[in-house]
Each structure stands twice: as C-alpha cells, then as structure tokens.
Amino acid sequence: MTITAPPETSSVAALTAVSPLRPTVVYERTRTGLPHLRSYFGEIWRRRPFIWHLARTQLKAENYDTAAGQLWIILNPLFMAAVYLFVRTIFRPAAGQDQEDVIDHLIMGVFLFKFVSSSLMLGARSIYMNRQMVMNTAFPRAIFPIASTTQAFMELIPTMGVFFLVHWYMDQPFTDALVWMPLYLLTFTVFSLGLALLFAPLCVLYRDTAGIVPYLTKIWLFTSPVMYSVAEIPPHLLKYLEWFNPAFAWYAAFEQIFDGDMPDLKYLWMSVAWMTVTFFAGASLFLVKERRFAARL
C-alpha cells in the first residue's frame, strides 16, 4: 500500500529542500554595546538591492511613478527658491549683485538644503515608518536610514540637472573648479547619512524629537548661506557660522565652485571634519540603541 503525504506536508518539504531555513539570529551582549561590526556591515552590503528598491518604493509612494510626481520633485524646491527670492527682493535687496547671480545662488542653495533636510527628516522617521519590518524581521536596522538618504539623493539628481540648465541660461561660469564638485557632493552625502543615523534612534527613544526636527531645519536654513551669499555675512557673525554651522563649509565651497573659483582648502578640511564627526556619532548612537527599537515601538 502506497502512503501519500498530505499536500501541505509535501509543499513544506519541497520548500525546505529548495530554500533551506536561514540560521537563527542571536544577539549577544558585547562589552561596548555595539554589534560585531564586520558581520553587521557585511549584512548591509549584501542587502544593497533591498536598500535600492526600498528607496524607489518610498519615492513611488510619493507619486514618483507619475509624470506629475516626478515634476513636483523639481517644482517644489523651485517654488521655495521663488518665495525666498521674493522675500530677498522686498526685504533685503541685493546690494551690488546681479539679479542673475542672486537667482543662481538661491536655486543652488535651496536644492542642496532640500537634499540634506530631506535626508534628515526621512531618516528621523525611517524606523517608526517601517516599524512592522523592524518588529518582525531580523536584519540590520541601519538599512532604513541608508534607504532614506538614498531616496533624498535620488531626488537631488534631477534637481541638479535643472540647476545646471539655469546656471548655463544665466550665463554663469563653467570652469575647472567643477572637478571638486563630486568630492564635496560625496562628503555632503555621508554627512547627511550621519544625520539620518543620529536622529533615527532619537525619534524612537524620545518621540517628541520628531516634532522638533522641522523647527530645527528652519533655524538651520536661516543660519546657512542659502538666501544670502557668504560675502554678505557680517564679519563678526561669519566666524561663528563657519565653526558652529555644520553645513556652512559645503555651502561656501559650492558657492565658490559655481562662481568659477577654486574652493578654499579650509572648507575641504572643515567639511571632512564635520562629515567624520557626524557620521561616527550617528552610527555609534544608532548601533548602541538599535536593539531597543522593538521594545519602544
């Protein structure tokens, strides 16, 4: 007599044979509170496709897959720049500056600020917005802030294309100084990721942080050379903004680059220093607090 296994048993056995069960993940205590970094970053590197698709999915959730949604990614910062230009023209006229220079600087500053502020705010909400995956799956949670920064960078790419068109239309210079742009953009991206990693655990452990972040970004906007150039800052305030505004070095360097001048080397060292401090502070806080996320969500 032949005994046939139930369909459910057969399917489970077939699934097990094709795709064996993954090993159980055990979180062991370490002296520093950090996970084993080599295996941790190896897991992140192995999930590169997931990070990419998660970032694209988040964009599609914001109607990125429609023509209007893609257009809004460009129109939103352009409208912001137009409002700031109106405020600037009415309340703070550009003394001794061409209108083309002011418009070009505003668009450049707003696009870059939109990138870093989006990375910060998306990263701050990334753990809470993906709380179902955080509570039901075992993989490095740093994937979520990384995906948020990737999403912000994907939004930056088309806006920078528009900026270069405006830069050309306004008859602004294209010089050899542009070779510095990829380096500054890379360090700015790592800096933005550090902010996302820093604020993600704060918004989980201290829920009120999520309500404070938008106000912090507004203050950051007005204390950064976005609506105004570095040359317009009074000397007695310039030294404070240079050393205490984390993003100041990048804005100043990009301003020099798009004005056709080689960026000052001090801005390179300042940007690298801020990038290093912010990234390691954010990564350390995130990795130490990561195992508490499920309990707080």
N, C-alpha and C positions, 0 to 999 in steps of 0.2 A: 504494500500500500504506500502510495506517494503522499507525503505531507507537504502542503504548500504554505509558505509563510504568509501572514496577512499582508495586504498591500502596504499598510503603514510601516510595518517592520521592514519590508523589502526596500521601500524608499529611503528609510533612515539608514539602512545598511549600505545602500548604494551611495548615498550622500557622504557617509563616513569613509567609504572606500575611495571616493573621488577626491574629497576635500577633508583630510583628517582634522580632528579637533585641534584648535590652537592651544598652546600651553597656558596654564593658569598664570595670571599675573599676580605676583605677590609683592607688596610694598614693604620693604624692610626699613627699619629705622637706621639712620646714618648719624654720625657724630655731628655733622654740620647742618642736618635737616634737609640737605639737597639730595636729589636722586643721583644715581650713578650716571654721570654726565655723558659718558661715551655711548652707552646703550640708549639713553634718552634722546640725544641728538641724532643717533642712528635711526631711531623710530621716526623722528620728524622728517629726516631726509628720505626715508622710504615712503612716506606719505605725501610726497610732492604733488602727485596728481590730485590727491584729495584736496589739498590746500588750493590748488588752481581751480578745481571745479566748485569748491565751496565759495570762493571769491566770485566766480562767474554766476553762481546761483543767487548770491546776495544781490548782485547787480541786476539780474533778471527780475528779482523780487521788486526792484525799484523801476520796473518797466524799461530796463536796458535793452530788452529784446524787441522793442518797438522803435519806430523812427522818432516819435515824439520824445520817448525816454532818452534816447541817445542824444538828441538835440538839446534836451534840458540840462544834460551834464555840462554842456558848453555855455548855454544861455544863462544858467544860474550864476556862475561867477562873473559873467559879463554884465549882468544886471547889477550885481553887487558893485562892480567897478564903476558903472554908470552912476549909481547912487553916491558913491564916495567922491566921484568927480564933481557931481553937483554940489555936495557939501563943501568940497575943497574950493570950488569956484566962487561960491557965495560967501563962505565964512573965512576962508584962508586963501586968497588969490595967490597964484604962483608968481612970486617976485623975481623978475629977471629970467624966467624959464619959458621956453617954447611950449605951447599947448601940446604939441606932438610928444615932447619929452615927458610931460606930465601923464598923458594918456598911456603911453608905452610903459612907464614905470608902474602906474596903477594896475594895469592888466597883469603885468608880470608879478607884482606883489600879491594881488588877490588870488591868482592861480596857485602860487606856491603856498600861500597861507591856507587856502582851501584844502590842499593836499595834506598838510601837517595837522590841521584841525580835524579833518575827516578821519585820519588815521587815529588820532587821539580819542575822538568821541565814539567811533565804531569799535575801537579796541576796548574802550572802557565798558561798553555794553556787550562785548562779544561772549563772555562766559554766561551771563544771565540769559541772553537771547538764544543760546544753544544749550540751555540747562538740561533738556531731555537727553541729549547725547552725553553731556557731562556726567549725568547720574546713571546712565545705562550702558556705557561703553568704557573700555579701558585702552586709552592711548594718551599721548602727551597733550595736555590741555593748552600748551603754548601754540598749538596749531591754530586756535581761534584768533588770537591777536595777530598772528602772522598772516592769516587769511584776510583780516581787516585791513592791514597795511597793504597787502597785495591788491585788495579792492580799491583802496584810495589811489594807489599808483596806476591802476588801470583807468581810473577816471582822469588822472593827470595827463596821460599820454595824448588824448585828442585835444585837450585844452592847450597844451604846449604847442601843438601843431597850429592852432588858431593864433596863438601869441606870435609865432614866427611869421605868419602871414601879416599880422598887424605891424610887427616890427619892420618888415620889408615895405609895407604900404606907407608907413610913416617916415620912410627914408632914414631909418636908424642904422647905425654901422654894423657890419658883419666883419669881424677881424679875427686874427689868430687867437685872441683871448677865449674864443668859444671852445678851444680844446680843453679848457679847465672845467667846462660845464658838466661832463659826465662824472668827474670825480666829486664835485660838490653835490651833484644830484644823488650819487651813491651814498655819501656820508649823511646827507639830509634824510634819505630813506631809512638808514639804520637808526638815526636819531629818532625818527617818527615811530619806528618799531619799538624802540626803548620806551617811549612814552606810552604806547599801547600796552606793553607788558607791565609798566608801572601802575597804570590806572585800572587795569582789568581786575586784579585782586582787591584793590581798594574799594571798587564799586560792589564787589561781592561781600566783603567783610564789613564795610560801612556803607549802607545803602544810600545815605544822604549825599555821598560823593557824586553820584550820578546827577543830582540836581545842581551841584556846584560847578561841574565841569563847563557847561555853556557860558556861565558868567566869567570863569577863568579865561576861556578862549577870547571873549570880548575884550577883557582887560589886556590880554596878550596882544590882540590886534592893534589896539590904540597905542601901545607902548613899543610897537615894532615899526620900522620904516616901510610901511605898506602904503599909507595915504600920503606920505611925505618922503623926501629923499634924505639920505644921511647928511648931506651938506646943509640942510635946513634945521638940523637939530642944534640947539644952543650948546656951546662948548661945555658949560657947567653940567649939562644933562647927558652929553654924549658919553662921557667916561663911565657913567653909571649904567647906561643902556648897553654899552659894549661888554661890560663884565657881568651884568646880572640878568640880561635878557638872553636866554639860551639860543634863540633863533637869530639873533642880531647878526652874527658873523656870516650866516648864509645869505641873508638879505643884502648885506653890504657887498659881499663878493659877487652875487648875481647882478647887482646894480652896476658894479664896475665892469663886469664882463659884457653886459648888454650896452654899456656906454662906449665899448670899444677899447677899454683899458685892461691891462693885466691886473688880476686881483692881488691885493696886498697879501703878502705871505702871513702876516699876523692873523688874518681871517682864516687862513688854512689851519694854522695850529689851534686857534680858538674853536673852530668847528670840529676838528678831530678830538679835542679835549672834551667838549660838550657831548659829542657822539659817544665817546668811550664811557664817560661817567654815567650818562643817561641809560645807555644800553645795559651796562653791567648792574646798575642799581635796579632797573626794571626787571631784568632777567633773574637776579638774585631774589628779589622780593616775590616774584611770581613762582619760582621753583620751590621756595620755602613754604609758601602758603597754599600751593596747589592742592595738597591732599585734604585741605579743609573745605574745599569748594562744595562738595556734595552735601556735607552737613549743613552748610549755610544756605543752600538753595532750597 
